[in-house]
Amino acid sequence: MVSTTQTTKTHRPDRAARAAARRARNTSTIPMHEFLHYTPDSGKLSITLDFATSRSPFHQTTLEKSLINTLPMYAIDASNINLEMTFKIPHMDVSTKNNVRHQVLTNVVKELNKFKHFDSLHFVLAIERYSFDQLKPASAIYGLDYTDWTFEVREWGTVTQVKIGSGLDRQLKARFQLGNGIMRGSEVENGEQWDWTGWMANHIWAWSLFVSLLWSFSEIRSF
């Protein structure tokens, strides 16, 4: 015979079930989003920055803006994050969209930094064929405050874990640091690549100002 105490304990929902039910209630009214999928049982939030599907510029921009508005609604109940960026075949993609894509990921990272806590965070680059130029926007992931995130590249069904100190890790991290003005000279000397063309493109206004001032100075001296 099972005692009353044992019976009560047996039929009492365990902590995991109660937590899952609470998460389900809390997130039940959150609007659905094409880039988001949430599983209350595990508290897993999958975020897919889909740059592979062809959409009108207006539709793509609308999705990206609404994503940033929706993410904060999961800040308490999502603790396991899977963040994925998907890309077209490089020759069918448009590299001029890199700055916009970088900003989209930057905005996502800023929102994730406001989340209550993480049990895990996994970052995935899903590509058809490797092209570093196409992957440059992914450097924004290094703005995460959470440091125990993992990273992998999926290329035609092949999964490669990106380890700390690997070539891709160093290149993307260097781009992030350069873009935020925190790259040290020693890091450049130790093999990090300085993208001069990218730097000049982002600072063309400074060069224009410098040339204008130099021209003005030479005009003054000619008098």
N, C-alpha and C positions, 0 to 999 in steps of 0.2 A: 504494500500500500504506500502511495506517495503522500507525504505529509502536506498540510496546507501551505506551509512555508515554501516547500519545494515546488508545489503546483503554481503558486503565485510567481515564483522566480522563473519557472519554465515558460509561462505565458506572457511575461513582461517583455515588451520589445527591447532588444539590445540597443546599446548606444549608437552603433552604426546605422541601424534602421531608423532610429529617431532622428539622427542627423540628416539622413537622406530625405526623410519626410519633410523636415524643416527646410532643407534646400529647395525641394520641389515646390513648397508653398511660396517661399520667398521669390522664386524666379518664374512662377506661373504666369505673371502678368507682363513679363518683359517681352517687348515686340520681337518677333522672329526676324532674323537677318541672314541674308544669303551667305555671308562670310563667317557666321557663327553657328556652333552646335554645342549644346550643353547637356551633360549627363548628370542628373542629381545624385544618383547612387554613388558615384565616385567623386563628384565635385569637379569633373573634368570639363574644361572649356577648350574647344578646338577653334582656333582662329585661322582662317585661310585667306591670305592676301592673294587673290586670284588675278594674276596678270597674264594668264594664258588664254582666258576666254575673251573672244572679241565682243566688245560692247561699244556703244556710242560714247564719246567723251563725256556727255552729260550724265548718262547712266552710271559710268564708272565713278565719276566725281561724286554723284549723289550717294552711291554705295559707300564710298570711302568716308564721307562726312557723317553719314548716319552710323557707321561703325564706331566712330569716335564718340558719338553721343550715346551709343548703347553699351559700350564696354563698362563704364562706371557702375552700371546696374548689377554687374557680376562681382564687384570688388570684394564683397563679404563672403559669398558662397562658392566662388571658384578658387580652388587651391592647386589644382593640377592643370597646367596649361600646355597645350600643344599649338605652337605658332608656326605656320607654314607659309612660305612664299612660293608660288608656282609661276613658271615662265614658259613662253613659247620657244620654238626652235630659234636659236639666235638670229639666223638670216631672215626670219619672218617677224622679228621683234623690232622695236624702235628704241635705240639707245638714248634718244633725246628725252625720253620719259624718265630717265634715271633720277634726276633731281626730284621730280614729283613723287616717285616711288620711295625714294629715300625719306622724304618728308612724311609720307604715309606711315612708314615703319617707325619713324621718330615719334609721331603722335601716338601710335599704339604703345610704344615703349613707355612714354610718359604716363599713359593711363595705367599700364601694368605696374609701374612704380608706386601707384597709389593703392594697390590691392592690399588687403589686410595681411595675408601671409601666403606663402607657397610651400607645398609639399614637393612639387617638381615643376620644372619648366623646360620644355624640349623645343628646340628650334630646328626647322627643316627647310632646306632649299630643294625644291623639286624641279629638275631641269631635264630638257631633252638631250642637250649636248653641252659640255663644259665650255663656258666663255666667261672669263673673269670680268670683262667689261659689262656683261649682263648682270653679274652678281654684285657689282659695286654698291647698289642701294642697301644691301644686307649689312653694310658696316654699321648702320644705325642700331643694330642689336646690342652693340657694346655700350650703349647707354643704360642698360639694365642695372638697377641697384642690386638685384638678386644675383649672387655670384655663382651659385651651384647649378646653373643651367647647362644643358647638354646640346650638342649640335651635330647634325648629320646632313649629308648630301645624297639625294636619291636621283640617280641618272639611269634612265631606261631599266628600272627594276633593280639596279645595283645600289646597295646602301653602303655609304662610306662614313664612318664616324670621324668627325673633325676634332682632333685632339688639340689641347692647349700647346702652343709652340709649333704647330704644323704650318706648312706654307700658307694655306688659305687663311688660317687663324691669324697669322702675323700680318698678312696683306690687308685683311679687312679691319683689323684692330688699328693698324697704322693709318688707314684712311679715316677712321673715326677720330683718332687722336689729332691728326692734321686738321681735320675739319673743325675741331673744337679748340684748336690752338694749344694743345697740351702735349704735342710731340716733342721729345727731347732730342738734341743733337746726337747723343750717344746711341739712341735707338735707330736713327738713320744710318749711323756708321756700322751698326751691328746687322745690317742686311735688310732693313725695312726700305721699301721703295717709295721715293717721293715722286708723286705724279705731278710733274711741273705743268703739263698741259692743263690738267684739271685745276691746279692752283691758280694759274693765270686766268683761266676762264672765269673762275669764281671771284677774281680780284681785278678784272679788267677796268673797273671804274677807278681803282687806285692808280693803275698805270696811266690811264687817260689824264687823271689829275696831275700826275707827276710830269708827264710830257707837256701839258699846258703851262704848268708853273715854270718848267725849264725854258720853254719858248718865250714866256713873258719876261723872264730874267734876262735872256739873251737880247730881247728887244730893248730893254732898259739900258743895258750896257752899250748898245750900239749908238745911243745918243751921246 
